[in-house]
Amino acid sequence: MIFRNSLLKNNVRYFSTASGSPVFELITYKPTNKTNFIKQLKGLNSKLSSDNGNQSPLINVWETDLGSKFNDEVICFLKFSNNEERLKTIQSFENTFKDQKTAITLDEFQWAKFSGISKDQLKENKVWELRTYQTKPGKIDQWEKDFTKGFNERKTLSGPVGVWNGNLEDSKAVVHLWPYKSFEHRMSVRNAALKMPIWLETVKNTTASLTSMESKVILPINL
């Protein structure tokens, strides 16, 4: 199993193919000036909210933990009702920001639909984890079958706000977003999960369908 610094190539977007369902976009920026970038992002978010009936497609923004190897990244997570809205919004981002970035378009799994992220949830959960897996070609269905066997038991400790998949070159990427109250809470939950026999089996079986994985501890930014 390979842990990569980034599973997504710079300046390349891989498109979703699903229709009739919400479309999500995960954009990771490496701004040259993060303070100025966040200021511009706040302005763009206000405009998007005004243009969309006080409902911005930008769900939230996070920054990577200062002590991580992904230092100074800014991660934007967006949700759209259709591809037309996505294209219009992405164009606004590209007109505003010229910083180095990676992006992927995502579809949600039906068994882990996006539950939304409330202000209270952001206030309560100071630490989040963004996990991205690359599956072996043709193995996304097997990964899903194996993962769902232990998913419900894992959720008794804590659950992600959603699980998504997207196209990644000749294979599929799987993305999880997990909220935690603190660094200590994350470690406690993960240690408890590893004591669950069914979850240990799930981790073992799903790993066989992966070529690489990436974990980022990220901190919410208040827009």
ZAGUKOL-858138 format. One record per residue (C-alpha): residue number from 1; residue in three letters; y, z, x. Coordinates in pm, 1 decimal, padded with zeros to 6 digits. Each point is the difference from the previous one (the first is absolute). Layout:
N
@zase = NUM&rolum = Ala&v = Y&w = Z&u = X
...
//
This chain:
223
@zase = 1&rolum = Met&v = 00000.0&w = 00000.0&u = 00000.0
@zase = 2&rolum = Ile&v = 00339.8&w = -00100.0&u = 00138.4
@zase = 3&rolum = Phe&v = 00322.5&w = 00188.6&u = -00065.3
@zase = 4&rolum = Arg&v = 00280.3&w = -00254.2&u = 00025.7
@zase = 5&rolum = Asn&v = 00372.0&w = 00057.9&u = 00043.3
@zase = 6&rolum = Ser&v = 00055.9&w = -00247.5&u = -00278.6
@zase = 7&rolum = Leu&v = -00245.1&w = -00190.1&u = -00216.7
@zase = 8&rolum = Leu&v = 00273.7&w = -00238.7&u = -00109.5
@zase = 9&rolum = Lys&v = 00156.5&w = -00262.9&u = 00221.2
@zase = 10&rolum = Asn&v = 00375.9&w = -00001.6&u = 00036.2
@zase = 11&rolum = Asn&v = 00195.2&w = -00217.4&u = -00243.6
@zase = 12&rolum = Val&v = -00312.9&w = -00105.0&u = -00190.0
@zase = 13&rolum = Arg&v = -00053.9&w = 00073.3&u = -00369.0
@zase = 14&rolum = Tyr&v = -00342.1&w = -00029.7&u = -00159.6
@zase = 15&rolum = Phe&v = 00012.4&w = -00080.5&u = -00369.5
@zase = 16&rolum = Ser&v = -00180.6&w = 00149.3&u = -00294.4
@zase = 17&rolum = Thr&v = -00186.4&w = -00230.7&u = -00236.8
@zase = 18&rolum = Ala&v = -00036.1&w = 00218.3&u = -00310.3
@zase = 19&rolum = Ser&v = 00197.9&w = -00079.8&u = -00313.9
@zase = 20&rolum = Gly&v = 00093.7&w = 00193.8&u = -00311.5
@zase = 21&rolum = Ser&v = 00022.3&w = 00329.5&u = 00188.0
@zase = 22&rolum = Pro&v = 00273.9&w = 00181.5&u = 00191.1
@zase = 23&rolum = Val&v = 00062.6&w = -00134.9&u = 00348.9
@zase = 24&rolum = Phe&v = 00072.9&w = 00235.1&u = 00290.2
@zase = 25&rolum = Glu&v = 00158.4&w = -00064.7&u = 00336.4
@zase = 26&rolum = Leu&v = -00026.1&w = 00214.9&u = 00311.4
@zase = 27&rolum = Ile&v = 00262.5&w = -00081.5&u = 00263.3
@zase = 28&rolum = Thr&v = 00011.7&w = 00176.1&u = 00335.6
@zase = 29&rolum = Tyr&v = 00319.3&w = -00037.2&u = 00202.6
@zase = 30&rolum = Lys&v = 00073.5&w = 00082.1&u = 00361.9
@zase = 31&rolum = Pro&v = 00380.9&w = 00025.2&u = -00021.6
@zase = 32&rolum = Thr&v = 00213.4&w = -00021.6&u = 00311.1
@zase = 33&rolum = Asn&v = 00234.6&w = 00260.1&u = -00153.7
@zase = 34&rolum = Lys&v = -00183.4&w = 00217.0&u = -00250.7
@zase = 35&rolum = Thr&v = 00307.5&w = 00190.4&u = -00119.9
@zase = 36&rolum = Asn&v = 00184.5&w = -00321.4&u = -00083.8
@zase = 37&rolum = Phe&v = -00315.0&w = -00152.3&u = -00147.3
@zase = 38&rolum = Ile&v = -00046.8&w = 00290.2&u = -00243.6
@zase = 39&rolum = Lys&v = 00367.6&w = -00020.1&u = -00098.2
@zase = 40&rolum = Gln&v = -00039.6&w = -00370.1&u = -00081.2
@zase = 41&rolum = Leu&v = -00323.7&w = 00072.2&u = -00183.4
@zase = 42&rolum = Lys&v = 00171.2&w = 00255.0&u = -00222.9
@zase = 43&rolum = Gly&v = 00262.0&w = -00259.2&u = -00088.8
@zase = 44&rolum = Leu&v = -00262.5&w = -00263.6&u = -00076.1
@zase = 45&rolum = Asn&v = -00198.3&w = 00246.2&u = -00211.4
@zase = 46&rolum = Ser&v = 00310.5&w = 00077.9&u = -00208.6
@zase = 47&rolum = Lys&v = 00058.2&w = -00371.2&u = -00056.9
@zase = 48&rolum = Leu&v = -00363.6&w = -00060.1&u = -00095.1
@zase = 49&rolum = Ser&v = 00015.0&w = 00290.7&u = -00243.5
@zase = 50&rolum = Ser&v = 00319.6&w = -00132.9&u = -00156.5
@zase = 51&rolum = Asp&v = -00144.5&w = -00351.0&u = -00030.8
@zase = 52&rolum = Asn&v = -00320.2&w = 00127.7&u = -00163.6
@zase = 53&rolum = Gly&v = 00124.2&w = 00239.0&u = -00268.2
@zase = 54&rolum = Asn&v = 00010.8&w = 00306.6&u = 00228.9
@zase = 55&rolum = Gln&v = -00360.3&w = -00061.4&u = 00103.4
@zase = 56&rolum = Ser&v = -00025.8&w = -00106.4&u = 00363.5
@zase = 57&rolum = Pro&v = -00326.8&w = -00163.5&u = 00108.9
@zase = 58&rolum = Leu&v = 00029.5&w = 00205.5&u = 00319.6
@zase = 59&rolum = Ile&v = -00227.4&w = 00293.7&u = -00082.2
@zase = 60&rolum = Asn&v = 00068.0&w = 00197.0&u = 00314.4
@zase = 61&rolum = Val&v = 00060.6&w = -00015.0&u = 00373.2
@zase = 62&rolum = Trp&v = -00160.5&w = 00196.7&u = 00281.2
@zase = 63&rolum = Glu&v = 00048.9&w = 00033.8&u = 00373.3
@zase = 64&rolum = Thr&v = -00275.1&w = 00058.6&u = 00251.2
@zase = 65&rolum = Asp&v = -00048.0&w = 00343.2&u = 00152.6
@zase = 66&rolum = Leu&v = 00207.4&w = 00030.1&u = 00317.9
@zase = 67&rolum = Gly&v = -00300.1&w = 00108.6&u = 00203.9
@zase = 68&rolum = Ser&v = -00217.5&w = -00295.4&u = -00097.7
@zase = 69&rolum = Lys&v = -00070.2&w = -00324.3&u = 00185.3
@zase = 70&rolum = Phe&v = 00173.1&w = -00179.3&u = -00288.6
@zase = 71&rolum = Asn&v = 00333.1&w = 00167.1&u = 00079.2
@zase = 72&rolum = Asp&v = 00315.1&w = -00127.3&u = -00176.3
@zase = 73&rolum = Glu&v = -00170.0&w = -00212.2&u = -00264.2
@zase = 74&rolum = Val&v = 00140.3&w = -00014.1&u = -00352.3
@zase = 75&rolum = Ile&v = -00247.7&w = -00076.9&u = -00277.4
@zase = 76&rolum = Cys&v = 00112.3&w = -00142.5&u = -00334.2
@zase = 77&rolum = Phe&v = -00230.3&w = -00004.4&u = -00302.0
@zase = 78&rolum = Leu&v = 00090.3&w = -00221.4&u = -00294.9
@zase = 79&rolum = Lys&v = -00148.4&w = -00073.0&u = -00342.4
@zase = 80&rolum = Phe&v = 00066.3&w = -00312.7&u = -00209.5
@zase = 81&rolum = Ser&v = -00098.7&w = -00101.3&u = -00349.6
@zase = 82&rolum = Asn&v = -00053.0&w = -00361.8&u = 00107.8
@zase = 83&rolum = Asn&v = 00017.5&w = -00230.9&u = 00300.2
@zase = 84&rolum = Glu&v = 00337.1&w = -00145.3&u = -00100.3
@zase = 85&rolum = Glu&v = 00159.0&w = 00344.0&u = 00024.0
@zase = 86&rolum = Arg&v = -00175.2&w = 00054.3&u = 00333.9
@zase = 87&rolum = Leu&v = 00129.6&w = -00324.5&u = 00149.2
@zase = 88&rolum = Lys&v = 00357.2&w = 00073.9&u = -00108.9
@zase = 89&rolum = Thr&v = -00006.8&w = 00352.5&u = 00141.7
@zase = 90&rolum = Ile&v = -00166.6&w = -00098.6&u = 00326.8
@zase = 91&rolum = Gln&v = 00271.9&w = -00260.1&u = 00050.0
@zase = 92&rolum = Ser&v = 00260.9&w = 00276.5&u = -00036.7
@zase = 93&rolum = Phe&v = -00179.5&w = 00201.6&u = 00268.6
@zase = 94&rolum = Glu&v = -00020.4&w = -00297.6&u = 00233.5
@zase = 95&rolum = Asn&v = 00369.6&w = -00076.6&u = -00050.7
@zase = 96&rolum = Thr&v = 00090.0&w = 00362.2&u = 00080.2
@zase = 97&rolum = Phe&v = -00234.7&w = 00088.2&u = 00287.4
@zase = 98&rolum = Lys&v = -00080.8&w = -00200.6&u = 00311.7
@zase = 99&rolum = Asp&v = -00199.5&w = 00275.0&u = 00168.8
@zase = 100&rolum = Gln&v = -00356.6&w = -00043.0&u = 00119.6
@zase = 101&rolum = Lys&v = -00241.5&w = 00051.6&u = -00288.5
@zase = 102&rolum = Thr&v = -00347.8&w = -00043.4&u = -00140.3
@zase = 103&rolum = Ala&v = -00080.8&w = -00038.6&u = -00368.7
@zase = 104&rolum = Ile&v = -00293.8&w = -00032.7&u = -00233.0
@zase = 105&rolum = Thr&v = -00022.2&w = -00066.7&u = -00373.6
@zase = 106&rolum = Leu&v = -00244.3&w = 00228.9&u = -00181.4
@zase = 107&rolum = Asp&v = -00202.6&w = 00028.3&u = -00320.2
@zase = 108&rolum = Glu&v = -00114.1&w = 00337.3&u = -00131.7
@zase = 109&rolum = Phe&v = -00364.3&w = 00086.0&u = -00053.6
@zase = 110&rolum = Gln&v = -00067.7&w = 00065.9&u = -00369.4
@zase = 111&rolum = Trp&v = -00176.1&w = 00330.2&u = 00079.2
@zase = 112&rolum = Ala&v = 00300.9&w = 00126.2&u = 00198.2
@zase = 113&rolum = Lys&v = 00304.6&w = -00136.6&u = -00179.3
@zase = 114&rolum = Phe&v = 00339.4&w = 00099.0&u = 00134.4
@zase = 115&rolum = Ser&v = 00096.0&w = 00327.2&u = -00167.7
@zase = 116&rolum = Gly&v = 00369.3&w = -00018.9&u = 00086.0
@zase = 117&rolum = Ile&v = 00201.5&w = 00223.8&u = 00230.8
@zase = 118&rolum = Ser&v = 00236.9&w = 00244.6&u = -00167.9
@zase = 119&rolum = Lys&v = 00297.7&w = 00177.6&u = 00155.2
@zase = 120&rolum = Asp&v = -00186.4&w = 00328.8&u = -00037.5
@zase = 121&rolum = Gln&v = -00298.1&w = -00146.4&u = 00181.2
@zase = 122&rolum = Leu&v = 00218.3&w = -00112.1&u = 00288.5
@zase = 123&rolum = Lys&v = 00164.9&w = 00341.7&u = 00012.6
@zase = 124&rolum = Glu&v = -00333.7&w = 00183.1&u = -00002.4
@zase = 125&rolum = Asn&v = -00182.3&w = -00227.4&u = 00244.7
@zase = 126&rolum = Lys&v = 00177.5&w = -00012.1&u = 00334.7
@zase = 127&rolum = Val&v = -00277.7&w = -00180.2&u = 00188.1
@zase = 128&rolum = Trp&v = -00171.9&w = -00324.8&u = -00102.7
@zase = 129&rolum = Glu&v = -00275.6&w = -00201.2&u = 00157.2
@zase = 130&rolum = Leu&v = -00017.9&w = -00378.7&u = -00009.1
@zase = 131&rolum = Arg&v = -00348.8&w = -00124.2&u = 00082.3
@zase = 132&rolum = Thr&v = -00073.9&w = -00369.5&u = 00051.0
@zase = 133&rolum = Tyr&v = -00349.1&w = -00139.7&u = 00049.2
@zase = 134&rolum = Gln&v = -00104.8&w = -00353.5&u = 00089.3
@zase = 135&rolum = Thr&v = -00332.4&w = -00095.5&u = -00153.8
@zase = 136&rolum = Lys&v = -00248.6&w = -00237.1&u = 00153.2
@zase = 137&rolum = Pro&v = 00005.9&w = -00348.7&u = -00157.8
@zase = 138&rolum = Gly&v = -00181.9&w = 00008.4&u = -00333.0
@zase = 139&rolum = Lys&v = -00042.9&w = 00378.5&u = 00004.8
@zase = 140&rolum = Ile&v = 00277.0&w = 00115.1&u = -00236.6
@zase = 141&rolum = Asp&v = -00239.8&w = 00032.3&u = -00296.3
@zase = 142&rolum = Gln&v = -00246.7&w = 00206.2&u = 00204.1
@zase = 143&rolum = Trp&v = 00282.1&w = 00222.6&u = 00127.2
@zase = 144&rolum = Glu&v = 00117.6&w = 00056.6&u = -00358.5
@zase = 145&rolum = Lys&v = -00351.9&w = 00080.0&u = -00121.1
@zase = 146&rolum = Asp&v = -00054.1&w = 00255.2&u = 00277.3
@zase = 147&rolum = Phe&v = 00346.7&w = 00155.2&u = -00023.6
@zase = 148&rolum = Thr&v = -00007.1&w = 00060.3&u = -00374.4
@zase = 149&rolum = Lys&v = -00321.8&w = 00200.6&u = 00031.5
@zase = 150&rolum = Gly&v = 00183.8&w = 00287.5&u = 00166.6
@zase = 151&rolum = Phe&v = 00355.3&w = -00059.4&u = -00119.6
@zase = 152&rolum = Asn&v = -00006.7&w = 00228.0&u = -00305.5
@zase = 153&rolum = Glu&v = -00129.5&w = 00295.4&u = 00200.5
@zase = 154&rolum = Arg&v = 00260.1&w = -00060.5&u = 00272.2
@zase = 155&rolum = Lys&v = 00271.3&w = 00009.5&u = -00268.9
@zase = 156&rolum = Thr&v = -00095.1&w = 00359.0&u = -00088.2
@zase = 157&rolum = Leu&v = 00176.5&w = 00098.6&u = 00322.7
@zase = 158&rolum = Ser&v = 00289.7&w = -00246.1&u = -00020.3
@zase = 159&rolum = Gly&v = 00043.9&w = -00354.5&u = -00120.8
@zase = 160&rolum = Pro&v = 00195.1&w = -00303.3&u = 00116.2
@zase = 161&rolum = Val&v = 00277.9&w = -00141.3&u = -00217.2
@zase = 162&rolum = Gly&v = -00184.4&w = -00329.3&u = 00018.0
@zase = 163&rolum = Val&v = -00244.7&w = -00221.6&u = 00186.0
@zase = 164&rolum = Trp&v = 00077.3&w = -00369.3&u = 00050.6
@zase = 165&rolum = Asn&v = -00143.3&w = -00312.4&u = 00158.8
@zase = 166&rolum = Gly&v = 00161.6&w = -00307.9&u = 00144.1
@zase = 167&rolum = Asn&v = -00084.5&w = -00314.3&u = 00191.9
@zase = 168&rolum = Leu&v = -00007.9&w = 00036.3&u = 00378.4
@zase = 169&rolum = Glu&v = -00076.7&w = -00319.5&u = 00190.5
@zase = 170&rolum = Asp&v = -00367.5&w = -00074.5&u = -00079.4
@zase = 171&rolum = Ser&v = -00078.2&w = 00343.9&u = -00142.7
@zase = 172&rolum = Lys&v = 00148.7&w = 00271.1&u = -00221.5
@zase = 173&rolum = Ala&v = 00219.2&w = 00299.6&u = 00071.4
@zase = 174&rolum = Val&v = -00037.8&w = 00324.6&u = -00193.1
@zase = 175&rolum = Val&v = 00300.5&w = 00233.3&u = -00023.8
@zase = 176&rolum = His&v = 00003.0&w = 00367.1&u = -00107.6
@zase = 177&rolum = Leu&v = 00307.2&w = 00222.8&u = -00045.5
@zase = 178&rolum = Trp&v = -00072.5&w = 00375.3&u = -00000.8
@zase = 179&rolum = Pro&v = 00256.2&w = 00278.1&u = -00066.5
@zase = 180&rolum = Tyr&v = -00022.7&w = 00344.3&u = 00164.2
@zase = 181&rolum = Lys&v = 00218.2&w = 00308.1&u = -00024.8
@zase = 182&rolum = Ser&v = 00013.7&w = 00048.5&u = 00377.7
@zase = 183&rolum = Phe&v = -00173.5&w = -00086.8&u = 00326.5
@zase = 184&rolum = Glu&v = -00209.0&w = 00314.3&u = -00045.8
@zase = 185&rolum = His&v = -00097.4&w = -00099.4&u = -00353.8
@zase = 186&rolum = Arg&v = -00110.5&w = -00344.3&u = 00118.7
@zase = 187&rolum = Met&v = -00217.1&w = 00150.4&u = 00272.0
@zase = 188&rolum = Ser&v = -00149.4&w = 00257.5&u = -00236.8
@zase = 189&rolum = Val&v = -00089.1&w = -00264.6&u = -00260.3
@zase = 190&rolum = Arg&v = -00149.4&w = -00236.7&u = 00255.9
@zase = 191&rolum = Asn&v = -00212.5&w = 00277.7&u = 00151.4
@zase = 192&rolum = Ala&v = -00124.3&w = 00099.4&u = -00345.5
@zase = 193&rolum = Ala&v = -00083.5&w = -00361.4&u = -00084.1
@zase = 194&rolum = Leu&v = -00216.1&w = -00028.5&u = 00310.2
@zase = 195&rolum = Lys&v = -00212.6&w = 00286.6&u = -00132.6
@zase = 196&rolum = Met&v = -00089.5&w = -00201.8&u = -00310.5
@zase = 197&rolum = Pro&v = -00337.2&w = -00173.3&u = 00052.1
@zase = 198&rolum = Ile&v = 00083.2&w = -00284.6&u = -00238.8
@zase = 199&rolum = Trp&v = 00333.6&w = -00063.2&u = 00172.4
@zase = 200&rolum = Leu&v = -00163.5&w = -00000.1&u = 00344.6
@zase = 201&rolum = Glu&v = -00244.8&w = -00259.1&u = -00130.9
@zase = 202&rolum = Thr&v = 00289.4&w = -00198.8&u = -00149.1
@zase = 203&rolum = Val&v = 00186.9&w = -00004.7&u = 00331.5
@zase = 204&rolum = Lys&v = -00313.5&w = -00108.5&u = 00185.1
@zase = 205&rolum = Asn&v = -00086.8&w = -00277.6&u = -00244.4
@zase = 206&rolum = Thr&v = 00351.2&w = -00140.6&u = -00036.7
@zase = 207&rolum = Thr&v = 00055.5&w = -00003.7&u = 00376.2
@zase = 208&rolum = Ala&v = -00283.3&w = -00252.3&u = 00028.3
@zase = 209&rolum = Ser&v = 00211.2&w = -00249.0&u = -00201.5
@zase = 210&rolum = Leu&v = 00310.9&w = 00035.1&u = 00220.0
@zase = 211&rolum = Thr&v = 00120.5&w = -00163.0&u = 00318.2
@zase = 212&rolum = Ser&v = 00301.6&w = 00223.9&u = 00056.5
@zase = 213&rolum = Met&v = 00204.3&w = 00279.8&u = -00148.8
@zase = 214&rolum = Glu&v = 00345.6&w = 00148.1&u = 00035.4
@zase = 215&rolum = Ser&v = 00147.4&w = 00333.6&u = -00109.4
@zase = 216&rolum = Lys&v = 00371.3&w = 00078.8&u = -00009.9
@zase = 217&rolum = Val&v = 00148.9&w = 00339.1&u = -00082.6
@zase = 218&rolum = Ile&v = 00327.6&w = -00080.5&u = -00174.2
@zase = 219&rolum = Leu&v = 00291.4&w = 00205.9&u = -00131.4
@zase = 220&rolum = Pro&v = 00196.6&w = -00090.6&u = -00315.0
@zase = 221&rolum = Ile&v = 00362.2&w = -00110.8&u = 00029.7
@zase = 222&rolum = Asn&v = 00239.1&w = 00103.3&u = -00273.2
@zase = 223&rolum = Leu&v = 00185.9&w = -00305.8&u = -00126.5
//
